[in-house]
């Protein structure tokens, strides 16, 4: 037990819970707001402030989000006294600032719980995943890890806890995770009031599957269309012919066309092709795979470069060169 916690145990004063929030350049502002806004509103609606937080980065100083917002930070302490550490994701999964094993160990050694979001989670998985039985990260990062490391056994849940380490999908799920966390320290009524103020209609639990993860539908409002998109997302490398899709779904080509036209203003073929191109673009910009291998991984043959250029207006090699020249 830390000195601060021993002092709280002796006092009759209300307990404040400390959050350390670790940022790296190009951090995700959505994730920061998802944590801090929940804590701030919880303090506002409680009888007394319950939560404290501070911003950290590996080197201290100002850290810039991918949207251009700056946050002033300090370096992580050698002997942390926080109850929770949140490490946020950033736009560069290879950033040295995401290699946080030493800091994670310092916090867990002193009985803090560590939440690793998105790229911070995937970096931890790539470096220390063999120490854990269950892990998760954002589905985009899962794709990259599979491509880079081959076999990769991570779920698609919003969050997974394994001992003091919680790996998380990040993005807007930071709100759900923080709402669930504050429920340990405030009443259910206060937690739900915070969710209502944030217009957060439903608090998703850790086991909720990520949308567009390939394991669940996309909530179009039509179960058959949801199932079709799920099948498409699960069959990127070897795309299913539309005739095979309608056979599995037990419906006609015309009915499927009508659903795509009515609800998504596109055709099944166009949607499937654009879905695979989006995956290809992600691999192109975030891996070192050759253009040819990217095309094959997303179900395209020898005409991949031409199809990519017709959609994005630039060749795959030119896009990769341009994006690597421009930070973020």
C-alpha positions, 0 to 999 in steps of 0.5 A, spaced: 500 500 500 502 506 498 503 512 503 497 516 500 493 510 500 495 509 507 493 516 509 486 515 506 485 509 510 487 513 516 483 519 515 475 519 515 475 524 509 472 522 502 477 517 498 479 521 491 481 516 486 487 518 482 488 517 474 494 517 470 493 518 463 499 517 459 499 520 452 504 520 446 504 524 440 498 524 435 494 521 441 487 520 439 483 526 442 476 522 442 480 517 447 482 522 452 475 526 452 472 519 453 476 518 459 477 525 462 469 528 460 466 522 464 471 523 470 469 531 470 462 530 470 462 524 475 465 530 480 460 535 478 454 530 479 457 527 486 456 530 493 464 531 493 469 530 487 471 523 487 476 523 481 483 526 480 487 526 474 494 528 471 497 528 464 503 524 463 508 522 457 514 519 456 519 525 456 514 530 459 512 537 456 507 538 450 504 533 446 500 534 440 494 530 438 493 528 431 487 533 431 493 539 433 490 540 440 496 540 445 496 537 452 502 539 457 504 533 460 509 531 466 514 525 466 511 518 469 514 518 476 518 512 478 514 510 484 507 511 482 501 512 487 495 513 482 490 508 482 489 507 475 493 508 469 490 509 462 495 509 456 492 512 450 493 510 442 496 514 437 496 514 429 503 511 429 503 503 432 510 503 431 512 509 436 517 508 441 513 512 446 508 506 446 513 501 448 511 502 455 513 495 459 517 498 464 512 503 466 506 498 466 510 494 471 512 500 475 504 501 476 502 494 477 507 493 482 504 498 486 497 495 485 495 500 480 490 497 474 493 499 467 488 500 461 491 500 454 487 503 449 488 501 441 495 502 439 498 502 446 494 495 447 497 492 440 504 494 442 503 491 449 501 485 445 506 485 440 512 485 446 508 482 452 502 478 449 505 471 451 504 473 458 497 473 458 491 469 457 486 474 454 487 480 450 484 485 445 485 491 441 482 495 436 480 491 430 484 495 425 490 493 430 488 486 430 489 486 422 496 489 422 498 484 428 496 478 424 499 481 418 506 482 421 506 476 426 502 471 423 498 467 428 495 472 433 489 470 438 486 476 440 478 477 441 474 483 438 471 485 445 471 492 447 476 490 453 479 484 456 481 484 463 487 479 465 490 480 472 491 488 473 492 489 465 486 491 461 487 491 454 482 495 450 479 497 443 479 505 444 476 510 440 469 511 443 469 505 447 473 509 452 467 512 454 464 505 456 470 503 459 471 509 464 463 509 465 464 502 468 470 503 472 467 509 475 461 504 477 466 501 482 467 508 486 460 512 485 453 509 486 449 506 480 445 513 480 451 517 479 454 513 473 447 513 469 446 520 470 453 521 467 451 517 461 445 521 461 449 528 461 453 525 455 447 522 451 450 516 452 444 511 451 447 505 453 453 503 457 456 497 453 460 492 457 467 489 456 465 483 452 461 487 447 464 485 440 466 491 436 462 493 430 466 492 423 470 487 427 468 481 422 464 478 428 458 481 428 453 485 424 453 492 422 447 495 425 443 497 419 437 495 421 436 489 417 438 483 419 439 480 413 443 486 410 447 485 417 449 478 416 451 479 409 456 485 411 458 480 416 460 475 411 463 480 406 468 482 412 470 475 414 472 473 407 476 479 405 482 475 402 478 470 398 471 474 397 465 470 396 461 471 389 455 474 390 451 468 388 454 464 394 452 470 398 445 470 396 445 462 397 448 462 404 443 468 406 437 464 403 434 470 398 435 472 391 440 477 388 434 482 386 432 482 394 439 483 396 440 488 391 434 492 393 436 492 400 443 495 399 440 500 394 435 502 399 439 502 406 446 504 403 445 507 396 450 502 393 450 495 390 453 489 393 459 488 388 461 496 389 460 495 397 464 489 397 470 492 393 470 498 397 470 494 403 476 490 400 480 497 398 479 500 405 482 494 408 488 494 402 489 502 404 490 500 411 495 495 410 499 499 405 500 505 410 501 501 416 505 495 414 511 494 410 508 488 405 509 489 398 503 492 394 502 485 390 502 482 397 497 487 399 493 486 393 493 478 394 491 479 402 485 483 400 482 479 394 485 482 388 489 479 383 494 483 378 489 489 377 490 491 384 494 497 382 490 500 377 483 499 381 486 502 387 488 508 382 481 509 379 478 509 387 483 513 390 486 517 384 493 515 386 497 509 385 499 505 391 506 506 391 505 514 390 500 513 396 505 510 401 511 515 399 506 521 400 503 519 407 510 517 409 513 524 407 507 527 411 507 526 419 500 523 421 
